[in-house]
Amino acid sequence: MSHFRPDCMKFGAFIAPYHGIADNVTLTIERDMELVELMERLDFDEAWIGEHHSAGFEPIASPEVFIAAVAERTRRIRLGTGVSSLTYHHPLILADRIVQLDHQTRGRIMLGAGPGQLPSDAAMLGIDPARQRDMMGAALEAIVDLLDGKVVTRDEGWFTLRDARLQVLPYQQPRMEVAVACAVTPNGPVTAGRMGAAMLSVAASSGAGFATLPDHWRICEKVAQESGRAVHRNNWRIVAPIHIAETREQAMADVAAGIMPNVLDYLRKLGVQMPCLEGIESAEDAVRSWCGNTWGTFGRLTCGTPDDVVECIEGMLDQSGGFGTFLLLAHNAANWDATCKSYELFARYVMPRFQNRDRRAESLAWVSTHSVDLIGSVAAATRNALDQHKNRL
């Protein structure tokens, strides 16, 4: 397997978000916006905002509304729907809204697409989960055609387009980046390859998701070639939960503060059946379990120092063959102050290791190698100046 390593890796967050039922929902939405503001100050590249309509823990129903608000608080960071559940929307309406956001943000928008994650969302809308992947594929085809300025006539039963066209084309030309959510099955890579879209691997840290990373890229690339499209690893995004502190002990203590109500309780109430979730009675047991096992859609947690996270990313680069962007899963298991500290430590000590921007170590090494000559020349110049002064006396 060939290995790709970006010259300057990008970083961001996948903000579902997850918040315990006891949290004030008004304040949690405000906190999520503050997180995106913090990320921009710390020089993160992008933030992806989720869409959910049930189960209570993921309270953002419209990533578009959230993005419109947080875009007014930021100036540089790119903002994506992470992801828009295409089976819940008419393609023309969703495409129109994304284009409007593209203009409002002067080209900072990315469209993340998926079939819809929560079966409870689909149930309330009367959607058969077995049909969602095919529905999503048809909707994405229509949306991409509309974004490309085409006139679309299409009848899929659950949506109809008749001579449909956008009255305003995207601000970004030829259009904004489109990314397809991929978990474990080949459906996501096939759809991404067929559309020439980016992959958004949301389950990359899970056991099955990690194992399928190389296969997913091969599938995406093969289907893209067969479809006359082009895909590049630099546009591939990998998602994983992490938390950083000065020590592993502190990092685990941070996560223990909220892991039971904000993560474990959610998985249990969703009905996730996994042996590693059984018999957990304390927050400390829960942290150890999550660090050692895949916790459903949350994957496996990397909890420790910046060096531990660098090792995690290196492992994912080796397993996948290379990708362009690493996204932190915003799990909210730690409290706000510890979360901010984790993002700051990530920006200060993890990001530079993958971005090839900092040559200070090389500069210091060069100075150290030549220090004898350099110090000697300064000393000689000093002696010369003193001698010249003496001669004037």
ROLOMAR-256475 format. One line per field, with one value per residue (C-alpha): residue in three letters; x, y, z; residue number from 0. Coordinates in Angstrom, 3 decimals, padded with zeros to 6 digits. Example, Ala and Ser with C-alpha at 12.3 -4.5 7.8 and 13.67 -1.06 7.14 Angstrom:
BEGIN
dodo = ALA	SER
u = 012.300	013.670
v = -004.500	-001.060
w = 007.800	007.140
zapa = 0	1
end
This chain:
BEGIN
dodo = MET	SER	HIS	PHE	ARG	PRO	ASP	CYS	MET	LYS	PHE	GLY	ALA	PHE	ILE	ALA	PRO	TYR	HIS	GLY	ILE	ALA	ASP	ASN	VAL	THR	LEU	THR	ILE	GLU	ARG	ASP	MET	GLU	LEU	VAL	GLU	LEU	MET	GLU	ARG	LEU	ASP	PHE	ASP	GLU	ALA	TRP	ILE	GLY	GLU	HIS	HIS	SER	ALA	GLY	PHE	GLU	PRO	ILE	ALA	SER	PRO	GLU	VAL	PHE	ILE	ALA	ALA	VAL	ALA	GLU	ARG	THR	ARG	ARG	ILE	ARG	LEU	GLY	THR	GLY	VAL	SER	SER	LEU	THR	TYR	HIS	HIS	PRO	LEU	ILE	LEU	ALA	ASP	ARG	ILE	VAL	GLN	LEU	ASP	HIS	GLN	THR	ARG	GLY	ARG	ILE	MET	LEU	GLY	ALA	GLY	PRO	GLY	GLN	LEU	PRO	SER	ASP	ALA	ALA	MET	LEU	GLY	ILE	ASP	PRO	ALA	ARG	GLN	ARG	ASP	MET	MET	GLY	ALA	ALA	LEU	GLU	ALA	ILE	VAL	ASP	LEU	LEU	ASP	GLY	LYS	VAL	VAL	THR	ARG	ASP	GLU	GLY	TRP	PHE	THR	LEU	ARG	ASP	ALA	ARG	LEU	GLN	VAL	LEU	PRO	TYR	GLN	GLN	PRO	ARG	MET	GLU	VAL	ALA	VAL	ALA	CYS	ALA	VAL	THR	PRO	ASN	GLY	PRO	VAL	THR	ALA	GLY	ARG	MET	GLY	ALA	ALA	MET	LEU	SER	VAL	ALA	ALA	SER	SER	GLY	ALA	GLY	PHE	ALA	THR	LEU	PRO	ASP	HIS	TRP	ARG	ILE	CYS	GLU	LYS	VAL	ALA	GLN	GLU	SER	GLY	ARG	ALA	VAL	HIS	ARG	ASN	ASN	TRP	ARG	ILE	VAL	ALA	PRO	ILE	HIS	ILE	ALA	GLU	THR	ARG	GLU	GLN	ALA	MET	ALA	ASP	VAL	ALA	ALA	GLY	ILE	MET	PRO	ASN	VAL	LEU	ASP	TYR	LEU	ARG	LYS	LEU	GLY	VAL	GLN	MET	PRO	CYS	LEU	GLU	GLY	ILE	GLU	SER	ALA	GLU	ASP	ALA	VAL	ARG	SER	TRP	CYS	GLY	ASN	THR	TRP	GLY	THR	PHE	GLY	ARG	LEU	THR	CYS	GLY	THR	PRO	ASP	ASP	VAL	VAL	GLU	CYS	ILE	GLU	GLY	MET	LEU	ASP	GLN	SER	GLY	GLY	PHE	GLY	THR	PHE	LEU	LEU	LEU	ALA	HIS	ASN	ALA	ALA	ASN	TRP	ASP	ALA	THR	CYS	LYS	SER	TYR	GLU	LEU	PHE	ALA	ARG	TYR	VAL	MET	PRO	ARG	PHE	GLN	ASN	ARG	ASP	ARG	ARG	ALA	GLU	SER	LEU	ALA	TRP	VAL	SER	THR	HIS	SER	VAL	ASP	LEU	ILE	GLY	SER	VAL	ALA	ALA	ALA	THR	ARG	ASN	ALA	LEU	ASP	GLN	HIS	LYS	ASN	ARG	LEU
u = 000.000	001.359	001.552	000.504	001.504	000.234	002.765	000.576	-002.148	-005.376	-007.243	-010.769	-013.607	-016.659	-019.279	-022.292	-022.618	-023.070	-024.546	-026.053	-029.796	-029.221	-027.465	-029.375	-029.900	-029.777	-026.392	-025.041	-025.719	-023.980	-021.039	-020.775	-020.498	-017.842	-015.920	-015.847	-014.681	-011.926	-010.897	-010.470	-008.270	-006.180	-005.754	-007.891	-009.011	-012.615	-015.645	-018.423	-021.850	-024.299	-028.033	-030.218	-033.891	-034.328	-032.763	-031.978	-028.180	-027.493	-029.700	-028.703	-031.518	-030.268	-026.538	-027.378	-028.940	-026.025	-023.471	-025.218	-024.914	-021.364	-020.176	-020.928	-018.599	-015.698	-013.802	-011.527	-012.486	-014.365	-017.790	-019.444	-022.689	-021.553	-023.658	-026.885	-029.220	-030.246	-033.179	-034.907	-034.833	-035.967	-032.771	-033.688	-034.420	-031.254	-029.082	-030.576	-029.817	-026.234	-025.665	-027.080	-024.683	-021.826	-022.534	-023.143	-019.793	-017.902	-017.013	-016.374	-019.043	-018.605	-021.489	-021.289	-023.836	-025.195	-028.350	-029.220	-027.707	-030.428	-033.130	-035.475	-035.218	-036.141	-039.001	-040.622	-040.428	-041.833	-038.611	-037.596	-033.952	-033.327	-034.003	-031.950	-028.661	-030.296	-032.364	-029.243	-027.427	-030.255	-030.567	-026.838	-026.803	-029.594	-027.946	-024.563	-026.255	-028.079	-024.896	-023.185	-025.838	-027.723	-031.461	-032.784	-035.899	-036.160	-038.846	-037.730	-041.139	-040.110	-038.951	-039.743	-037.827	-039.296	-037.041	-035.462	-032.556	-030.858	-031.526	-028.143	-025.025	-022.418	-020.015	-017.160	-016.369	-017.073	-018.817	-018.204	-016.512	-018.853	-017.964	-019.752	-019.993	-018.400	-018.569	-018.028	-019.986	-018.715	-021.716	-020.044	-016.820	-018.825	-020.985	-017.974	-016.111	-019.116	-019.634	-015.947	-016.590	-014.401	-014.726	-015.592	-014.678	-016.669	-015.931	-012.195	-011.254	-013.672	-012.372	-014.285	-013.919	-010.156	-009.803	-011.701	-009.792	-007.471	-010.342	-012.481	-009.869	-009.332	-013.080	-013.456	-010.540	-011.628	-015.233	-014.079	-011.887	-014.745	-017.048	-014.619	-014.142	-011.059	-010.515	-007.452	-006.310	-005.682	-009.480	-010.023	-011.031	-010.579	-012.570	-011.484	-012.207	-009.228	-008.551	-005.217	-003.751	-000.234	-000.256	-002.205	-003.517	-004.890	-006.406	-008.236	-009.439	-010.742	-012.774	-014.061	-015.828	-018.533	-018.175	-021.071	-023.879	-022.605	-021.422	-022.100	-025.694	-026.419	-025.059	-026.968	-030.246	-029.731	-029.678	-026.054	-025.193	-021.476	-019.672	-017.286	-020.235	-021.388	-020.397	-019.147	-019.954	-017.501	-016.333	-012.769	-013.863	-015.691	-012.612	-010.447	-013.091	-013.392	-009.613	-009.356	-012.482	-014.685	-017.750	-020.205	-020.317	-017.937	-015.050	-012.047	-010.783	-007.167	-006.694	-003.296	-000.494	000.220	002.717	-000.029	-002.218	000.668	001.110	-002.629	-002.548	000.617	-001.111	-004.086	-001.809	-000.077	-003.335	-005.161	-002.247	-002.649	-005.287	-005.384	-007.433	-007.775	-010.988	-011.453	-014.785	-016.380	-017.483	-017.898	-016.930	-014.601	-015.797	-015.502	-012.225	-010.539	-011.928	-010.512	-007.156	-007.204	-007.826	-005.068	-002.561	-003.542	-002.968	000.326	001.984	000.215	-000.641	002.921	004.183	002.182	002.252	005.861	005.666	008.112	011.827	013.018	014.458	016.460	017.636	018.729	020.493	022.407	023.428	024.494	026.607	028.414	028.439	032.202	032.883	030.074	031.074	034.705	033.945	032.040	034.912	037.433	035.319	035.112	038.885	039.443	037.145	038.940	042.354	041.210	039.987	043.304	045.211	043.221	044.308
v = 000.000	003.399	005.977	009.588	012.220	015.779	018.585	020.413	018.372	020.182	019.871	020.435	019.048	016.937	018.504	016.174	017.479	015.295	016.831	015.187	015.487	017.466	020.279	023.458	023.079	026.832	027.045	023.927	025.434	028.629	026.547	024.775	028.158	029.226	026.059	027.010	030.525	028.999	026.714	029.669	031.461	028.281	028.084	025.006	024.754	023.544	022.538	020.133	020.457	017.558	017.158	015.114	015.125	012.645	010.961	014.276	014.126	015.779	018.886	020.691	020.066	022.390	022.661	025.393	027.642	026.999	027.726	030.963	032.180	031.032	032.377	035.873	035.229	033.942	035.038	032.253	028.779	026.672	025.334	022.124	020.254	017.165	015.799	016.855	013.851	013.912	011.539	014.115	016.963	017.873	018.207	021.576	023.198	021.865	022.869	026.378	026.754	025.562	028.005	030.861	029.969	029.833	033.434	034.624	033.188	034.259	030.676	029.001	026.312	022.542	020.138	016.897	014.298	011.140	009.017	009.839	008.160	007.723	005.134	007.078	010.085	007.906	006.271	009.616	010.564	007.226	006.310	002.666	002.429	-000.220	002.411	005.249	004.551	004.373	007.479	009.337	008.397	009.670	012.903	013.584	013.086	015.625	018.112	017.937	018.419	021.472	022.901	022.396	024.582	021.805	021.654	018.554	016.528	013.502	011.513	009.233	008.834	010.508	013.622	015.097	017.676	019.192	021.446	022.351	024.756	027.031	030.733	031.451	029.366	028.706	031.439	028.921	027.910	025.467	024.659	024.031	020.813	017.856	015.087	011.768	010.195	006.736	004.289	000.549	-000.536	000.118	002.315	005.573	004.997	003.868	007.006	009.268	007.696	007.841	011.538	012.486	013.625	013.600	010.884	011.739	008.617	009.103	005.645	005.571	004.901	001.994	-001.535	-002.265	001.280	001.271	-002.122	-001.015	002.237	000.844	-000.976	002.154	004.171	001.445	001.248	005.028	005.399	002.467	003.644	007.203	005.982	003.895	006.929	009.311	011.227	012.181	011.789	012.630	011.485	015.101	015.575	012.521	013.307	010.979	011.404	010.178	011.054	012.407	014.272	015.782	016.997	017.466	013.870	010.725	010.646	014.184	013.451	010.401	012.371	015.103	012.633	010.861	014.091	013.682	010.285	008.622	011.155	012.512	009.375	006.055	006.867	007.844	004.599	002.488	004.290	003.881	000.154	-000.395	-003.955	-004.452	-006.577	-003.695	-001.565	-004.136	-004.040	-000.452	001.089	003.972	006.814	005.540	002.109	003.810	005.770	002.648	000.797	003.535	003.796	000.062	-000.659	000.651	002.369	002.141	005.273	007.006	004.751	004.296	007.160	008.324	009.941	011.194	013.563	015.258	012.479	009.870	011.680	012.051	008.276	007.795	009.971	008.267	004.914	006.094	007.435	004.047	002.065	004.201	004.911	008.617	011.347	015.135	016.181	014.889	015.790	015.648	014.161	016.699	014.238	016.703	014.091	016.593	019.875	023.117	024.312	020.948	020.761	024.182	023.136	019.947	021.869	024.337	021.558	019.902	023.124	023.896	020.491	018.110	020.177	021.466	017.866	017.359	020.772	021.336	025.042	025.287	025.217	026.491	023.124	022.950	026.514	025.766	022.574	024.530	027.168	024.459	022.694	025.925	027.409	027.215	029.115	031.570	032.311	032.478	035.062	037.172	036.938	037.894	040.864	041.972	041.717	043.608	046.413	046.656	046.728	049.478	051.519	051.109	052.267	055.516	056.337
w = 000.000	-000.986	001.794	001.424	003.948	003.455	003.393	005.899	007.591	008.456	011.734	012.926	015.025	014.366	016.627	016.772	019.564	022.685	025.846	028.896	029.443	032.659	030.761	029.910	026.156	025.526	027.188	025.477	022.052	023.165	024.429	021.070	019.361	021.853	020.984	017.297	018.245	020.380	017.534	015.200	017.746	018.051	014.250	013.589	009.977	010.080	012.168	011.157	012.796	013.099	012.522	014.883	015.828	018.695	021.742	023.440	023.630	020.251	020.341	017.121	014.635	011.898	011.199	008.688	011.334	013.701	010.957	009.984	013.576	014.298	010.935	012.241	015.197	013.090	009.998	008.776	009.978	007.429	008.438	007.302	007.825	009.656	008.245	006.552	006.602	002.945	003.365	005.580	003.035	-000.450	-002.539	-004.066	-000.714	000.912	-002.068	-001.983	001.730	001.349	-001.520	000.563	003.381	000.889	-000.082	003.494	004.594	001.436	000.586	003.946	003.544	003.117	002.537	004.493	003.396	004.991	005.093	008.712	011.758	014.364	013.565	015.843	013.493	010.527	012.433	013.227	009.546	008.386	006.568	006.204	007.393	004.728	002.037	003.493	001.715	-001.715	-000.947	000.123	-003.098	-005.283	-003.280	-003.475	-007.236	-007.580	-005.218	-006.981	-010.356	-009.021	-007.495	-010.854	-012.516	-014.261	-014.892	-013.138	-013.781	-011.525	-009.748	-006.933	-005.337	-002.106	-003.980	-007.377	-009.423	-012.591	-014.625	-011.290	-011.189	-008.667	-009.071	-007.438	-007.998	-005.264	-004.184	-004.449	-007.978	-009.385	-006.078	-002.394	-001.268	-000.766	001.704	002.236	005.686	005.835	008.743	008.223	005.142	001.581	000.762	001.786	-000.193	-003.239	-003.123	-002.560	-005.479	-007.801	-007.048	-006.842	-003.270	-000.182	002.454	006.053	008.077	011.259	012.725	012.043	015.673	016.091	015.676	012.479	011.161	011.705	010.018	006.909	006.314	003.590	001.874	001.945	000.096	-002.497	-003.108	-003.349	-005.756	-007.955	-008.247	-008.972	-011.851	-013.238	-013.012	-014.671	-011.418	-009.430	-005.685	-003.590	-000.164	000.816	000.967	003.193	006.791	009.764	013.008	016.467	020.115	022.047	025.265	026.270	029.551	030.919	032.206	031.406	034.954	034.633	031.227	032.580	035.594	033.269	031.204	034.305	035.274	032.652	031.012	032.827	032.155	028.822	027.025	028.755	029.689	026.081	024.641	027.145	026.489	022.724	023.392	022.357	023.418	023.947	026.549	027.315	028.484	031.025	034.676	034.639	038.004	038.386	036.166	036.418	035.154	032.300	031.215	031.240	029.236	026.597	026.244	025.674	023.633	020.854	022.289	019.410	017.255	019.691	018.657	020.959	023.098	023.071	026.474	027.575	026.625	023.284	022.523	022.975	020.446	017.979	018.211	017.556	014.426	013.177	013.579	011.559	008.836	008.641	008.681	006.104	003.793	004.398	004.708	004.722	007.775	011.330	013.165	016.933	018.013	020.369	023.065	025.967	028.552	030.232	031.709	029.744	031.224	030.699	027.169	026.298	027.762	025.681	022.454	023.363	024.058	020.791	018.863	020.604	020.628	018.217	015.151	014.546	014.332	011.124	009.489	008.393	009.195	012.072	011.267	014.655	015.702	012.470	012.977	016.546	015.407	012.744	015.284	017.736	015.064	014.216	017.693	018.168	014.959	015.578	019.169	018.071	015.423	017.929	020.402	017.700	016.677	020.298	020.768	017.532	018.659	022.016	020.298	017.940	020.896	022.694	019.629	019.636	023.154
zapa = 0	1	2	3	4	5	6	7	8	9	10	11	12	13	14	15	16	17	18	19	20	21	22	23	24	25	26	27	28	29	30	31	32	33	34	35	36	37	38	39	40	41	42	43	44	45	46	47	48	49	50	51	52	53	54	55	56	57	58	59	60	61	62	63	64	65	66	67	68	69	70	71	72	73	74	75	76	77	78	79	80	81	82	83	84	85	86	87	88	89	90	91	92	93	94	95	96	97	98	99	100	101	102	103	104	105	106	107	108	109	110	111	112	113	114	115	116	117	118	119	120	121	122	123	124	125	126	127	128	129	130	131	132	133	134	135	136	137	138	139	140	141	142	143	144	145	146	147	148	149	150	151	152	153	154	155	156	157	158	159	160	161	162	163	164	165	166	167	168	169	170	171	172	173	174	175	176	177	178	179	180	181	182	183	184	185	186	187	188	189	190	191	192	193	194	195	196	197	198	199	200	201	202	203	204	205	206	207	208	209	210	211	212	213	214	215	216	217	218	219	220	221	222	223	224	225	226	227	228	229	230	231	232	233	234	235	236	237	238	239	240	241	242	243	244	245	246	247	248	249	250	251	252	253	254	255	256	257	258	259	260	261	262	263	264	265	266	267	268	269	270	271	272	273	274	275	276	277	278	279	280	281	282	283	284	285	286	287	288	289	290	291	292	293	294	295	296	297	298	299	300	301	302	303	304	305	306	307	308	309	310	311	312	313	314	315	316	317	318	319	320	321	322	323	324	325	326	327	328	329	330	331	332	333	334	335	336	337	338	339	340	341	342	343	344	345	346	347	348	349	350	351	352	353	354	355	356	357	358	359	360	361	362	363	364	365	366	367	368	369	370	371	372	373	374	375	376	377	378	379	380	381	382	383	384	385	386	387	388	389	390	391	392
end
